[in-house]
Amino acid sequence: MSRRSPDENIHVVLGGSGSVGRPLIDELLARGHRVRAVTRTEFDDPPEGVETMLADVALADGATVACEGASVVYNCVFPPANAAVITACASAGAKLVLADSLAMYDCNSGPMAETTRFDLGNRESGRTRAEMEHRLMDAHRTGDLRATIGRASDVYGPGVIVSVVGSSVMRAALDGRASTVLGNPDLLHTYTYNRDFARALAVLGESDRADGAAWHVPSAQTVTTREFLSLAYGEAGKKTKLRRLGPVSLRLLGLLSKQVRRARREKLYQFQSPFVSDHSKYEAAFGAETTPHPQAIIETLEWFRNY
């Protein structure tokens, strides 16, 4: 592993304009770090003092230039790609922090902790995430680089468009329209505020104690999807309206839409059983600062009003 010069202390955010990368940049700046934001397309209105770079980090050349001189690299790219990033971080002597999800777990066995068994089934997202973890932790165990993983449940917040509680819920709440929800809305489901996710990733990047392991990041109190929607519609000053998509309706719609078939395969299972994240391991090590859902939803709706 190559070593950095003493004056190199760049925190690099891959996917810096995204819904997790953007608040992570703000968090790192607030902590006094020098930050480089890497994107595949032009970054509109980046924060003052941030170095911006255009690069495709799925390619070796792009990952190499993006990670050059880095002390910590945060991979917030979606869809995820990390083979070239691992090689680039190893070459740069940088620690790699992967922003991950809970897509690989068996949610039927109770609250999901880092030790919960994987249940990948035919879900492409789960297999991809599991392969990424194995590749990353193997590189850490062999000493090629320092690495850690931060996992969040379904993310919402300012800038989060594509999510089960993204634009389809927040925009609908502001407009007084019905939100479309998967499965059973009366089951418990953990939702993670993106600014809380960003804060936790920054902590993992700064801490040697985090290395070599996966961590479930802190989320506010787990509620049912119906309760979450009631909060959103209430803050928007509208009556809660929702439309359920269950297995039968998704199967029929899937006859016409590849996107619907993928949603049924990749996401529906998370709403047919309680989907609860256990972040007690992280809390015991680093504390668990979270934004209560009512406050987080106010901030999210305010962003959507101006979107």
Steps between C-alpha positions, in 0.01 A plus 500: 500500500640837403521772764372856491711807553443662842321800347248290309170490687232503233163341568362390163126450447416286198150584384536840661189654346276211603244474778754358747820648361372860506414509874821308571699782341329749731576280801867460408540874443343569840761267651779702342605257230630579156244350260502386139164422338511256210208472257438358153308810390539868580445584868260796515564753776760309707574628853765765527850365547428154356722365225283350225603236250329320211588130486340161443624301799373172357801524268857453618627832363209692648532339842875557508481874431204542735678336796843654445633660819202390707513406866139378509271412209122472544335292230146638472453404136168347397472255337801380699836425345810431701749268325696786339453715811655234725807481276528880486470537879760231558738681267434837666524361854150629569235361734181400318154552653214334312147644526281191494144379553325209675404331173679173575338406832233255607247741652271219619727407792438818703685832521797492264843529660839466336496129588161430334531235231487595134198393292576600143238300311474625143559862596771661291552789744558263791750289307685811385524636854618167641767469232617854573535423871696181438735676258552795733550300819737260323712798397497623860597159643792463257626846601448657159302786653299613802128471443165525675132485402208715616154356436174694500140396451273674246632856476302824482583867533592810299613393154370143530290453187515126427392325819188328630445817706661738255323713243205260469411570864631850576377660177166320532460621860561862398251466214239314706515199267510133599840341559564159352644260756620142472365214707351545845523861628421391857824308550797659676758636258822688575556820300838677511538876460774571247668764717521248786649248257757758390595580859552132578714447190724789603542345845593166344750672273672674791512203738757221498258297715266473204750326274440149374129480580149591390292737711128574495474877520262662749144564388218675682231294672360226280135560411255342259486629145149627566625696803786644293256611229270653762791711624585612147143588404441665836805724462383581147157597635324232298286194573690172476425310180667181388463233235634152573683282253501140619620177338192455278486857367875507444481170315233637266681829447821307444353350186534845346803649672853374549550766770204365698629145472833615640332684790305185585814288495736743673286693752161341570637248752610790722135603543350156558676457835626749760819659366684629806865606524686439827775763539597408857853401396565845355334670797719312749815606315424853386166613644181539299416857404187505283249754375143427614273417207276808543797737472660302217171498308462878542847549351424254221169660404663843497754372247227349283302825504792665324593207277 
